[in-house]
Amino acid sequence: MEVAGTPRVLGPLRLETGPSPGTLTLRIGRDVRIGRECILDLADDVDGLVELGDGAQLQSRVRLQPWGGAIRLGPGAQLRDACELKSKGELTLGEHAICGRNVTLHCHQAVTLGDRVGLAERVTITDSDHANDGSDVWFMDQPVFADPVVLGRNVFCGTNVVILRGSIILGNAVVAAGAVVTGGEHAGGWLIGGIPARALKPLTTTEHDDPTLPLR
């Protein structure tokens, strides 16, 4: 018999580790749902934290990599099929934040998605990159530069958006499909688009937003 609030796991939660994994702390709230073929991937010699708030949902084939950092999902947050979240810092999704299929979140220092943020399919967010000075030094051996990324409450990002380190998008903004946000602060309540992304127009209420009016 299931007790009200008991987490539901639809398939084995697989653990992947190297030869000397650190300690994983896993906190699961009430009514959490975890789909099939989900993976917890631990790095060697560092500890990690995964926190799933009440009612959080992971669909199938989600990969969580708390590589010395924390991954925190707020109440009602959703990770849809084939999302990958990697954190060496603080990766936080707010209440009812949604990541569509094949979203990638890469956190070296801090990535914060506010309450009710929505990411459509194949969105990529990263707060870091490797230097590349044009020399023969392999890029993976070059320094890492990181700056926090913040998406405010109710920001929506369309399909294939890329958000790079140092980007701050204030609440109620919409990032158009295919846009590349290359850092800096972007106004709330605006449509943002292009490569590099810039503010295109304010998202003001018009008569067409009134559901009592006929469509034209």
C-alpha positions in Angstrom: 0.0 0.0 0.0 1.3 3.5 -0.9 1.3 6.1 1.8 0.2 9.6 0.6 3.3 11.6 -0.3 5.5 8.5 -1.0 8.0 9.2 -3.9 7.3 7.1 -7.0 10.3 5.5 -8.9 9.3 4.0 -12.2 12.5 2.2 -12.8 15.9 1.5 -11.1 17.8 4.8 -10.3 21.3 3.9 -11.6 24.5 5.1 -9.9 27.6 5.6 -12.1 30.9 6.2 -10.4 34.7 6.1 -11.0 37.1 4.1 -8.8 37.0 6.6 -5.8 33.6 8.4 -5.7 32.8 10.9 -3.1 29.7 10.8 -0.9 26.3 11.6 -2.4 23.6 13.2 -0.3 20.2 12.6 -1.8 17.1 14.4 -0.3 13.7 13.5 -1.7 10.5 15.3 -0.8 6.9 14.2 -0.8 5.2 13.1 -4.0 8.4 13.1 -6.1 8.2 11.1 -9.3 11.3 9.6 -10.9 11.0 8.1 -14.4 12.9 5.2 -16.1 16.6 5.0 -16.8 17.6 8.0 -14.7 21.2 8.2 -13.7 23.2 9.7 -10.8 26.7 10.2 -12.0 29.3 10.9 -9.3 32.8 12.3 -9.8 35.9 10.9 -8.1 37.1 12.4 -4.7 34.4 15.0 -4.4 31.0 15.0 -2.6 27.7 16.0 -4.2 24.2 16.9 -3.2 20.9 16.3 -5.0 17.7 17.8 -3.5 14.3 17.1 -5.0 11.5 19.3 -3.5 8.0 18.2 -2.9 6.2 17.2 -6.1 9.3 17.5 -8.3 9.3 15.3 -11.4 12.1 13.6 -13.4 10.9 12.0 -16.6 13.0 9.3 -18.4 16.7 9.2 -19.1 17.6 12.2 -16.9 21.2 12.4 -15.9 22.3 14.3 -12.7 26.0 15.0 -12.2 26.6 16.6 -8.8 30.4 16.7 -9.3 31.4 18.4 -6.1 28.4 20.7 -6.2 24.7 20.8 -5.5 21.6 20.3 -7.7 18.4 21.6 -6.1 15.0 21.3 -7.6 12.2 23.3 -6.0 8.7 22.1 -5.3 6.9 21.1 -8.5 10.0 21.5 -10.7 10.2 19.3 -13.8 13.0 17.7 -15.8 11.6 16.2 -18.9 13.1 13.4 -21.0 16.9 13.3 -21.5 17.8 16.4 -19.5 21.4 16.6 -18.2 22.4 18.7 -15.2 26.0 19.0 -14.1 27.1 21.0 -11.1 30.4 21.8 -9.4 28.7 24.8 -7.7 25.1 25.7 -6.9 22.6 24.7 -9.5 19.1 25.7 -8.4 15.7 25.4 -10.1 12.8 27.3 -8.4 9.3 26.3 -7.8 7.5 24.9 -10.9 10.5 25.6 -13.1 10.4 23.3 -16.2 13.2 22.0 -18.4 12.0 20.6 -21.7 13.4 17.6 -23.4 17.2 17.4 -23.9 18.0 20.5 -21.9 21.6 20.8 -20.7 22.5 22.9 -17.6 26.2 23.1 -16.8 27.1 24.8 -13.6 30.7 25.6 -12.5 29.9 28.3 -10.0 26.2 29.3 -9.9 23.2 28.8 -12.2 19.8 29.9 -10.8 16.5 29.5 -12.5 13.7 31.3 -10.7 10.2 30.2 -9.9 8.2 29.2 -13.0 11.0 29.6 -15.5 10.4 27.6 -18.6 13.0 26.1 -20.9 11.9 24.6 -24.2 13.6 21.7 -26.0 17.4 21.6 -26.4 18.1 24.8 -24.4 21.7 24.9 -23.1 22.8 27.1 -20.2 26.4 27.3 -19.0 28.1 29.6 -16.5 31.7 28.8 -17.6 34.0 28.2 -20.6 37.6 27.3 -21.1 40.0 30.0 -22.4 41.4 29.4 -25.9 44.4 31.5 -26.7 45.1 30.1 -30.2 48.1 28.1 -29.0 48.6 24.4 -29.3 47.6 23.9 -25.6 44.6 21.7 -25.4 41.5 23.8 -24.5 40.7 21.5 -21.6 44.1 22.3 -20.0 43.5 26.1 -20.3 41.9 28.1 -17.5 38.2 28.1 -16.8 36.3 31.4 -16.6 33.0 31.4 -14.7 30.3 34.0 -14.0 26.9 33.3 -12.5 23.8 32.9 -14.7 20.4 34.0 -13.4 17.0 33.7 -15.0 14.3 35.6 -13.1 10.8 34.5 -12.3 8.6 33.4 -15.2 11.3 33.8 -17.9 10.7 31.6 -20.9 13.4 30.4 -23.3 12.3 29.0 -26.7 13.8 26.0 -28.5 17.6 25.8 -29.0 18.4 28.9 -26.9 22.0 29.1 -25.7 22.7 31.2 -22.5 26.4 31.8 -21.7 28.3 32.8 -18.6 27.5 36.1 -16.9 23.9 36.3 -18.3 21.2 37.8 -16.2 17.7 37.8 -17.6 15.1 39.6 -15.4 11.6 38.4 -14.8 8.8 37.8 -17.3 11.2 38.1 -20.3 10.9 35.7 -23.4 14.0 34.6 -25.2 13.3 33.8 -28.8 14.1 30.4 -30.3 17.7 30.0 -31.4 18.9 33.1 -29.6 22.4 33.2 -28.1 22.7 35.3 -24.9 26.3 36.2 -24.4 26.3 37.8 -21.0 25.1 41.0 -19.4 21.8 42.0 -17.9 18.6 41.9 -20.0 15.4 43.7 -19.2 12.4 41.9 -17.7 9.2 41.9 -19.7 10.9 42.1 -23.1 11.3 39.8 -26.0 15.0 39.0 -26.4 16.4 37.5 -29.6 19.2 37.3 -32.1 22.9 36.3 -32.1 24.1 37.9 -29.9 20.8 38.4 -28.2 19.4 41.9 -27.6 16.1 43.4 -26.5 13.7 43.5 -29.4 10.4 44.8 -28.0 8.4 45.1 -24.8 5.9 42.4 -24.1 3.0 44.8 -23.3 -0.6 43.7 -23.0 -2.6 44.3 -26.1 -6.3 44.0 -27.0 -5.5 40.6 -28.5 -4.6 39.3 -25.1 -8.2 39.8 -23.9 -9.8 36.3 -24.1 -13.3 37.9 -24.6 -12.3 39.4 -27.9 -12.6 37.5 -31.2 -9.4 36.4 -32.9 -8.5 38.4 -36.1 
